[in-house]
Structure formats: structure tokens, C-alpha cells
Amino acid sequence: MKRALITGVTGQDGSYLAELLLEKGYKVYGMRRRTSTPNYENVQHIRDRIHWISGDLNDLASLIEAVRQSDPDEVYNLAAQSFVAASWPQPIATAQMTAISVTHMLEAVRIVKPTARFYQASSSEMFGKVVETPQKESTPFYPRSPYGVAKVYGHWITVNYRESFNMFACSGILFNHESPRRGLEFVTRKVTDGVARIKLGLQQELRMGNLDSLRDWGFAGDYVKAMWLMLQQDEPDDYVISTGEMHSVMELLETAFSYVGLNYKDYVVLDPEFVRPAEVDLLLGDCTKAKEKLGWELEVGFKQLVHMMVDEDMKRVQSETRYYELMNT
Ligand code: GDP
């Protein structure tokens, strides 16, 4: 039985990856940080099948202990401060949680189990103010936010540990990937949740930032398969994972609202609060290498993804409404 340690297991990607590894017969260890109100929403259905270990990315001793306890064949480092907009008001916390923490994790693996295979969650945000389109593994980075800068550090320290210590360390440069489990502050989920609330009469408008940004949006469930594939190869390497299709925030709004028979122009209000100090205008990935070397294929396209997210948010908002009605009768 293979053993895997996942940091960030309660997040969107961690939960899909844990499901995938459990299906494959892995013993899955999930690292969790102590919080006053733990949130297991994404992993509720598999909570009993995960072996829980307490740890904190900024506490090296706890990471050493987590690697010692789990004795992993594979380590997936998915934990981070992952929201770009939050990285301006909290640049130093972002550097600690998204950049330095990668070195902590790599050190824990190097000290305790240097033969374990290591996956680092890198990001298309590293391409930022893109210097070529589409972006591939060899495209130079030009990050545009404290988050992007922190992810560049995480990427290069992973490459450096591979080259310095001969560790099997891979960096997956994943373009935006979404799902019904995406945090509500990200644009896709904000829109699909907003559409559900507006359709059900609970909200009258949706306040948005820059509608012209272009993103390469895929389904998180497809992307975690690429993470696993990277660690099954003969040699460690870095890969871009993307759909190769680009859509604007406006198209996202159009697709989500029209799915429930509404016109987004009747509800969307532009609000400077959601405009960022520096913007990533467009991201478009070229994942030829992943397709050829990993045999990775994506299954869910843009429209299907948006419809899936609207469907799930409609169901969730309806059941929450029913619950409150029952409580008030
Ligand atoms: P990111 O690509 O990692 O920053 O993912 P997000 O989902 O947070 O944002 C994607 C794009 O949507 C960015 O270019 C944002 O500026 C744009 N956007 C426009 N309005 C909003 C909004 O209200 N919330 C968020 N999160 N993003 C918005």
C-alpha cells in the first residue's frame, strides 16, 4: 500500500486529490493546521478515511514530525495562502505561507525521507505580465502580485532541491482550476454562487471588478490527476497543466447567467473594490508536454464546468434556504 502525505488537504485540490489517491488504494495522510473553527466541508465524505496529522507550514518541527509519522512515498504540497487579491494587504504572511513554507516542507522531506517523491503546487500566476502567449514550461516568469512572487520562489526552490540533493521533486504549473469546491472569493465561484442567489431571489446584484481579464479555466478534478501522474514518471520534471482555451470574465458571467435564463447586464455592478493594484490581463497555457509525456487528458470543458458549478450552487443555496425556513417556522 503506497502512502501519501497531503498538505492543504481540506482545500479544493487537496480534497479531489485525496479522493483520487483513496480510489487508487493509497493510505492518505492529511496535514491540518489547528484553527478555532475547523472547516471540513470539502472532505466531509472522506473524513474518516484520511489519517489526520497536526502540523503548521511555518513550524519546521511539526513538518518533520508529520513526515516521520506518515513515512510517505509521495508528498503533495498544496497548502498556501492561495488568493491573489489577499496578497496585497498581507504580503509578508503570503511570503511565509506560500514561499518560505515550501523550503520548510522540502527540508522536512530531505531530513526525514529524502527518497519520497515531492509535488509542488506552482501557478500560472508566475507568468503574470506574460512575455509570450501561450505560456509553456520555458516561458520566463513576470509575477504581478505578492502571491505570484511567492509562487516563483516556491517553484525555484523545488527545482533547486531536485538539482542540489537529487530529490524527486516536481513542480506543476497549474493554470486556474475551479470546481463547486472552489473558495467563494474566487471569480468563478463568486459568479456561480451569485447567479444561484439572484435566481432564487436572495440577492439583487453582483458587484465585480475587471471584466476584461482572460483566463484559462479548467476543472480541478482533472488537474489533480496530472499531479499524480507527475510523481509516477521515471524522472522528476516540471509541467504546465491547462486547457489551452481562454475566456474573459465577461464570458464567464454570460455563460453562468444565461444558463438560468438571466442577462448578466441586468445584475452586474462594477465596483472598484474588486479591481486589483496590478492585473494579470491574460493567461493561456500550452500543455503539450503534459499531454505527450504524462498522457494527461482533460475531460471537462469551460461551459460544462460553469454549468456544473451553477447546478451545485443552486442545490446548495436551495437547501440552505429550506433549512432557514424550517428554523423560522
Ligand atoms: P486569479 O487568476 O488567481 O487571480 O483568480 P481569481 O478567480 O481570483 O480572479 C480571476 C480574474 O478575475 C482576475 O483577473 C480578477 O481581477 C478578475 N475579477 C473580476 N472581478 C472579480 C471579483 O469580483 N473577484 C475576483 N476574485 N476576481 C475578479
Boltz pocket constraint, residues with backbone or C-beta under 6 A from the ligand:
constraints:
  - pocket:
      binder: B
      contacts: [[A, 82], [A, 84], [A, 85], [A, 125], [A, 176], [A, 185], [A, 186], [A, 187], [A, 188], [A, 190], [A, 207], [A, 208], [A, 209], [A, 210], [A, 211], [A, 213], [A, 214], [A, 215], [A, 249], [A, 274], [A, 275], [A, 276], [A, 279], [A, 280]]
      max_distance: 6.0
